[in-house]
């Protein structure tokens, strides 16, 4: 985009693509996104008017789904900036142009993340496909390409675009003959056993993406033993990199029993929602009381969507496996594993005992813990220059992640309930911290103020949580509305605890978080 370029009434573009690309290039240079707006057609279905608008135009539709409120921030704020073209014989002429925006522009170091400007070239697509065929993971391939062009901001797309492209490519290589044999077999099973059932999902081009199946005995077993369900996605088929996802239970002999199985092309929330819905319907609309899984946000979202009243718990085997991978320097020490890890997993009888053990573990281990950012390079054989190069790569990657996080926090979070303190939190905290703050705030109803004293300067409140005999003391200064709790949550984490928030919320003069 030429410096100081500006659109003007009467400008001519030879086709829609040229007009759109010019406006997108202009928008990226300024720091805003673009989407296509209204268009008008004549009786021959030919376009006669076309409008491109700022992506902050309009307002987000209200939603009663509380879960979705934390998935994205509101960025639409009624911006009126747009450009309108008259179309005559395919020629686009500017007839209306408004350049004023009512939102802040996106900083220059984040503009490469704007959706309308992210495009994967055929060259990058080919290189990615070849690297994955050679056994290189999608994330590593993305980092390689970013390094080749001098950083991810010069690449033209982000990691999510890369992974989505690779998932599409995997769906394309599933051999038609294999797929047909698969379906023929299921059709034969269905003819032999009317209780056999299966479900398939295809993409917009009719390619197989996900499949689930179960038989009559599995349904009977689920009817008997389906209160507790284990869902595992740690297995992959070698040829197509599809995920094998069995539904497993435990029978009256304390042995595993299969309720059904699935092949998934990707681990997205949409895939899991489709699968859980297919499983739920095949089992007569009976949901499990408890489901154990590995830690996966997309899976957790799908469970909340489909199994509304099911308790979701993490599998202890996965927790142990993750500990062995993520904190091997601690997990492989007998003293740590026996004294703390096993105690936290299996021997704590109450939340208070768990918290006490956890804090003791933190205190004992803090002097031994090290930042593992450089764990992979911190070898005796590493030279100084190797370490420097690795450090620089890590810094670039971490800063790119920070830019993406900053970009995702544009706009203002939606509060789950209407309260002045929560509204204030939504305006000052990032997405991650607001989520944690909101989690604490929604728990204040479980706290009860059982007594209070005043020494002429400071109020002292005694609080008890329902179902617990343990008391907490909160100090409140009415002069500056400062509050402190003996749990030291604010001091250790950076956001107020539910106990302190209970005291603040009961004071009608407090409408924001004390500075």
DATALIN-V906483 format. One record per residue. SS is DSSP state (alpha for helix, beta for strand, coil for the rest). PHI is phi as a letter, one per 40 degrees, with the letter a starting at -180 (NA if undefined). BURIAL is 1 if it has 16 or more other C-alpha atoms within 10 Angstrom, else 0. Layout:
[[SS | PHI | BURIAL] [SS | PHI | BURIAL]]
This chain:
[[coil | NA | 0] [coil | c | 0] [coil | c | 0] [coil | g | 0] [coil | c | 0] [coil | a | 0] [coil | c | 0] [coil | a | 0] [coil | d | 0] [coil | g | 0] [coil | c | 0] [beta | b | 1] [beta | b | 1] [coil | c | 0] [coil | a | 0] [alpha | c | 1] [alpha | c | 0] [alpha | c | 0] [alpha | c | 1] [alpha | c | 1] [alpha | c | 0] [alpha | c | 0] [alpha | c | 1] [alpha | c | 1] [alpha | c | 1] [alpha | c | 1] [alpha | c | 1] [alpha | c | 1] [alpha | c | 1] [alpha | c | 0] [coil | h | 1] [coil | a | 1] [coil | c | 1] [beta | b | 1] [beta | b | 1] [beta | c | 0] [beta | b | 0] [beta | c | 0] [beta | b | 0] [beta | b | 0] [beta | b | 0] [coil | c | 0] [coil | c | 0] [coil | c | 0] [coil | g | 0] [coil | c | 0] [beta | c | 1] [beta | b | 1] [beta | a | 1] [beta | a | 1] [beta | b | 1] [beta | b | 1] [beta | b | 1] [beta | c | 1] [coil | c | 1] [coil | c | 1] [coil | c | 1] [coil | g | 0] [coil | b | 0] [coil | c | 0] [coil | c | 0] [coil | c | 0] [coil | b | 0] [coil | c | 0] [coil | c | 0] [alpha | c | 0] [alpha | c | 0] [alpha | c | 0] [alpha | c | 1] [alpha | b | 1] [coil | c | 0] [coil | a | 0] [coil | c | 1] [beta | c | 1] [coil | b | 1] [coil | c | 1] [coil | b | 1] [coil | g | 1] [coil | c | 1] [coil | b | 1] [coil | c | 1] [beta | a | 1] [beta | b | 1] [beta | b | 1] [beta | b | 1] [beta | c | 1] [beta | b | 1] [beta | b | 0] [coil | f | 0] [coil | g | 0] [beta | c | 0] [beta | b | 1] [beta | b | 1] [beta | c | 1] [beta | b | 1] [beta | a | 0] [beta | a | 1] [beta | b | 0] [coil | b | 0] [coil | c | 0] [coil | b | 1] [coil | b | 0] [coil | b | 0] [coil | c | 0] [coil | c | 0] [coil | c | 1] [coil | d | 0] [alpha | d | 0] [alpha | c | 0] [alpha | b | 1] [alpha | c | 1] [alpha | c | 1] [alpha | c | 1] [coil | c | 1] [alpha | d | 1] [alpha | c | 1] [alpha | c | 1] [coil | c | 0] [coil | b | 0] [coil | c | 0] [coil | c | 0] [alpha | c | 0] [alpha | c | 0] [alpha | c | 1] [alpha | d | 0] [alpha | c | 0] [alpha | c | 0] [alpha | c | 1] [alpha | c | 1] [alpha | c | 0] [alpha | c | 1] [alpha | c | 0] [alpha | c | 0] [coil | c | 0] [coil | g | 0] [coil | c | 0] [coil | c | 0] [alpha | d | 1] [alpha | c | 0] [alpha | c | 0] [alpha | c | 1] [alpha | c | 1] [alpha | c | 0] [alpha | c | 0] [alpha | c | 1] [alpha | c | 1] [alpha | c | 0] [alpha | c | 0] [coil | b | 0] [coil | g | 0] [coil | h | 1] [alpha | c | 1] [alpha | c | 1] [alpha | c | 0] [coil | c | 1] [coil | g | 1] [coil | a | 1] [coil | b | 1] [alpha | c | 1] [alpha | c | 0] [alpha | d | 1] [alpha | c | 1] [alpha | c | 1] [alpha | c | 0] [alpha | c | 1] [alpha | c | 1] [alpha | c | 1] [alpha | c | 0] [alpha | c | 0] [alpha | c | 1] [alpha | c | 1] [alpha | c | 0] [coil | c | 0] [coil | c | 1] [coil | c | 0] [alpha | d | 0] [alpha | c | 0] [alpha | c | 0] [alpha | c | 0] [alpha | c | 0] [alpha | c | 0] [alpha | d | 0] [alpha | c | 0] [alpha | c | 0] [alpha | c | 0] [alpha | c | 1] [alpha | c | 0] [alpha | c | 0] [alpha | c | 1] [alpha | c | 0] [alpha | c | 0] [alpha | c | 0] [coil | b | 0] [coil | d | 0] [coil | c | 1] [coil | c | 1] [beta | a | 1] [beta | a | 1] [beta | a | 1] [beta | b | 1] [beta | b | 1] [beta | b | 0] [coil | c | 0] [coil | c | 0] [coil | c | 0] [coil | g | 0] [coil | c | 1] [beta | c | 1] [beta | b | 1] [beta | b | 1] [beta | a | 1] [beta | b | 1] [beta | a | 1] [beta | a | 1] [coil | b | 1] [alpha | c | 0] [alpha | c | 0] [alpha | c | 1] [alpha | c | 1] [alpha | c | 0] [alpha | c | 1] [alpha | c | 1] [alpha | c | 0] [alpha | c | 0] [alpha | b | 1] [coil | c | 1] [coil | c | 1] [beta | b | 1] [beta | b | 1] [beta | b | 1] [beta | b | 1] [coil | b | 1] [coil | b | 1] [coil | c | 0] [beta | b | 0] [beta | b | 0] [coil | c | 0] [coil | c | 0] [coil | c | 0] [coil | b | 0] [coil | f | 1] [coil | c | 1] [beta | c | 1] [beta | c | 1] [beta | b | 1] [beta | c | 1] [beta | b | 1] [beta | b | 1] [beta | b | 1] [beta | b | 1] [coil | c | 0] [coil | c | 0] [coil | b | 0] [coil | g | 0] [coil | b | 0] [beta | c | 0] [beta | b | 1] [beta | c | 1] [beta | b | 1] [beta | i | 1] [beta | a | 1] [beta | a | 1] [beta | b | 1] [beta | b | 1] [coil | c | 1] [coil | a | 1] [coil | c | 1] [coil | b | 1] [alpha | c | 1] [alpha | c | 0] [alpha | c | 1] [alpha | c | 1] [alpha | c | 1] [alpha | d | 1] [alpha | c | 1] [alpha | c | 1] [alpha | c | 1] [alpha | c | 1] [alpha | c | 1] [alpha | d | 1] [alpha | c | 0] [alpha | c | 1] [coil | c | 1] [coil | g | 0] [coil | g | 0] [coil | b | 0] [coil | c | 1] [coil | c | 1] [coil | c | 0] [beta | b | 1] [beta | b | 1] [beta | b | 1] [beta | a | 1] [coil | c | 1] [coil | c | 0] [coil | a | 0] [alpha | c | 0] [alpha | c | 0] [alpha | c | 1] [alpha | c | 1] [alpha | c | 1] [alpha | c | 1] [alpha | c | 1] [alpha | c | 0] [alpha | c | 1] [alpha | c | 1] [coil | c | 1] [coil | c | 0] [coil | b | 0] [coil | c | 1] [beta | c | 0] [beta | b | 1] [beta | b | 0] [beta | c | 0] [coil | c | 1] [alpha | c | 0] [alpha | c | 0] [alpha | c | 1] [alpha | c | 0] [alpha | c | 0] [alpha | c | 0] [alpha | c | 0] [alpha | c | 1] [alpha | c | 0] [alpha | c | 0] [alpha | c | 0] [coil | b | 0] [alpha | c | 0] [alpha | c | 0] [alpha | b | 1] [alpha | c | 1] [coil | c | 0] [coil | c | 0] [alpha | d | 0] [alpha | c | 0] [alpha | c | 1] [alpha | c | 0] [alpha | c | 0] [alpha | c | 0] [alpha | b | 1] [alpha | c | 1] [alpha | c | 0] [alpha | c | 1] [alpha | c | 1] [alpha | c | 0] [alpha | b | 0] [alpha | b | 0] [coil | c | 0] [coil | c | 0] [coil | a | 0] [alpha | c | 0] [alpha | c | 0] [alpha | c | 0] [alpha | c | 1] [alpha | c | 0] [alpha | c | 0] [alpha | c | 1] [alpha | c | 1] [alpha | c | 0] [alpha | c | 0] [alpha | c | 1] [alpha | c | 0] [alpha | c | 0] [alpha | c | 0] [alpha | b | 0] [coil | c | 0] [coil | c | 0] [coil | c | 0] [coil | c | 0] [coil | b | 0] [coil | c | 0] [alpha | c | 0] [alpha | d | 0] [alpha | b | 0] [coil | d | 0] [coil | c | 0] [coil | b | 0] [coil | c | 0] [coil | b | 0] [coil | c | 0] [coil | c | 0] [coil | c | 0] [coil | c | 0] [alpha | c | 0] [alpha | c | 0] [alpha | c | 0] [alpha | c | 0] [alpha | c | 0] [alpha | c | 0] [alpha | c | 1] [alpha | d | 0] [alpha | c | 0] [alpha | c | 0] [alpha | c | 0] [alpha | c | 0] [alpha | c | 0] [alpha | c | 1] [alpha | c | 0] [alpha | c | 0] [alpha | c | 1] [alpha | c | 0] [alpha | c | 0] [alpha | c | 1] [alpha | c | 1] [alpha | c | 0] [alpha | c | 0] [alpha | c | 1] [alpha | c | 1] [coil | c | 1] [coil | c | 1] [coil | g | 1] [beta | b | 1] [coil | c | 1] [coil | c | 1] [coil | c | 1] [coil | c | 1] [coil | b | 0] [coil | c | 0] [coil | a | 0] [alpha | d | 0] [alpha | c | 1] [alpha | c | 1] [alpha | c | 1] [alpha | c | 0] [alpha | c | 1] [alpha | c | 1] [alpha | c | 0] [alpha | b | 0] [coil | b | 1] [coil | c | 1] [alpha | d | 1] [alpha | c | 0] [alpha | c | 1] [alpha | c | 1] [alpha | d | 1] [alpha | c | 0] [alpha | c | 1] [alpha | c | 1] [alpha | d | 0] [alpha | c | 1] [alpha | c | 1] [coil | c | 0] [coil | c | 0] [alpha | c | 1] [alpha | c | 0] [alpha | c | 0] [beta | b | 1] [beta | b | 0] [beta | c | 1] [beta | c | 0] [beta | a | 0] [beta | a | 0] [beta | b | 0] [beta | a | 0] [coil | c | 0] [coil | g | 0] [coil | b | 0] [beta | b | 0] [beta | c | 0] [beta | b | 1] [beta | b | 1] [beta | b | 1] [beta | b | 1] [beta | b | 1] [beta | c | 1] [coil | d | 0] [coil | g | 0] [coil | b | 0] [coil | c | 0] [coil | c | 0] [beta | b | 0] [beta | b | 1] [beta | b | 1] [beta | b | 1] [beta | b | 1] [beta | b | 1] [beta | b | 0] [coil | c | 0] [coil | c | 0] [coil | b | 0] [coil | g | 0] [coil | c | 0] [beta | b | 1] [beta | a | 1] [beta | b | 1] [coil | c | 0] [coil | c | 0] [coil | f | 0] [alpha | c | 1] [alpha | c | 0] [alpha | c | 0] [alpha | c | 0] [alpha | b | 0] [coil | h | 0] [coil | b | 1] [coil | c | 1] [coil | c | 1] [alpha | c | 1] [alpha | c | 1] [alpha | c | 1] [alpha | c | 1] [alpha | c | 1] [alpha | c | 1] [alpha | c | 1] [alpha | c | 1] [alpha | c | 0] [coil | c | 0] [coil | c | 0] [coil | c | 0] [coil | c | 1] [coil | b | 0] [coil | a | 1] [coil | c | 1] [coil | d | 0] [coil | c | 0]]
